[in-house]
Structures are given as C-alpha cells and as structure tokens.
Amino acid sequence: MNYWTLVTRPLRRLVFSAGLYRAPLPARPVSGKRILVLGVYLTDHENQCERLARDFAASRHHRVEQRWVALGRSRPPEALQAVTTCHLTEATPKFQVLNRLLQSCRPDDYDLIFFSDDDIVLCRDFVDAYVAWVDDLKFSISQPARTRFSYRDHKFCLQDKGVRARQTNFVEIGPLFCFDRAAAENLLPFDESSPMGWGYDLVWPVKAAHHGLTMGIVDAVPVDHSYRAQSRTYSSSQSRETMENFLRQSDAFGFEQAMVNIKKYL
C-alpha cells in the first residue's frame, strides 16, 4: 500500500461512510428477491456490524433476512439481538460457524445468500444496487470490489473505476461474497478441511466451470474494508499451511490462472 493511500485513507473513509458514493444501476431494474445474509461478528474487537445490519435491512426492493453469530467473550450489543442467532465464546473458524448457520435454514429458499464479515462498510443503497448488477450480469458467484483505500490481499479485487463489473475466475472468501441459488446448491456446505476458507477461491472456479456458473466482481458497488487490518484476528501462518494441504487434495486453479478478467462491463 502506497504512502498516498495511507495518508488519505481517513478522509476517503469518511466520505464513503457518509453515503456520498452512490452506486450506478444497470438499465434493467429488479425487485422481489428473497435474500439471506449470514455473518460472523467479533464481540471482543471493534466492528461495523450494527451499521451493517441496518444497511442490509435498508433494501427498498427485496426481502432481506439476516442471521449473525456473535463470537467472543464480550456480550453482543443490544442493537444486534434481533439478528444474532447464537453467541460462541470460544474461538471457532469462520466457515465452521457459517456451516452451523446454514444448518438452521433452507438455502434453496433464497434467491441470493450473502456471507459477510463484520469489518466493512457498504456504499449507499448497497443491496438494491448490488442485486440489480448480479441479476443483470447473471453472476452466480460474486463479490463487491474493495475500495482503493481498503486493506487487501489481492490488488486484483480492488475497485477498477473504469468498469462497472468484471467476469472473472476469482472471487475472494471475504470480507463479503454472494451465491445465487445455483451456486448454493453446488458449493454448500463449505468444506471444513479448510475451516477458515483459505483456498476455496481457487477451487470455486473449477466447480463453477463444471456446473456452468459465472463468477464476477462488481466494481460499481464497492465496500470499504479499511477498518481492521488483515490477519489481526487469526493465525495466517497456520491458515496458510491448512490451505496448502487443502489444495493438494482438491482440483484447483493457481492464482495466475484464477486472477484473469474474462470480460469487462463498461
């Protein structure tokens, strides 16, 4: 990350969080989708979950249901009681928690499922804009781009301001990704041999190709992931070793093969 990004991040974060960025919409509107949000928030760390819950619920055109798990020794805040399904006090890998949430619902009842971390801020009218784009472009496996001032593992996933969206072979496992009904049918439950999810994003393109699913990144509807630095809440070295073992036993792309833009939507 360059010096300019570090210096300007606080101001750019403030502008984004104030709702001054409004995502453009595709020509064809969409409404009436049934949407499920599954997420994990860390009670012992500063997080954005209260705002996230409000923003996910703010859709004017879709029915949104949220189920979050509180993870940590501190008590969940009162404001999140209505959407918190359980409170785990012991450290538990993210995708084990998400699988527990999936067991409590019927994924095929929903048109789209969002899987969310707790340390992002959504742009204004996120749900309605994002759903319109993935519906228009028929992205089965998708993610919003990260703002240019976000923390990131892969530069490839930062917002490309010259396009509205990109069809790709790569969608990250976080901080936010989305499956449509076909993706949920073929990719769930998550494989707990990599319980933190590392390596999934290299296996998904193989499975997507097999099942005829399209993957993509929506640049027009970004999220801000600048609130908590990467790897602050987990052991990256242990997760990397688990990923390597997982990939040795899986059909998977390499990073160079996965991180390609198949098509750009201007």
PyMOL commands that set and color helices and strands:
alter all, ss='L'
color gray80, all
select helices_A, chain A and resi 3-17+49-57+78-80+94-103+107-109+126-137+155-157+181-187+200-211+236-248+255-258
alter helices_A, ss='H'
color red, helices_A
select strands_A, chain A and resi 34-42+63-71+84-88+112-116+121-122+141-146+165-168+176-180+215-224+261-265
alter strands_A, ss='S'
color yellow, strands_A
deselect
rebuild
show_as cartoon
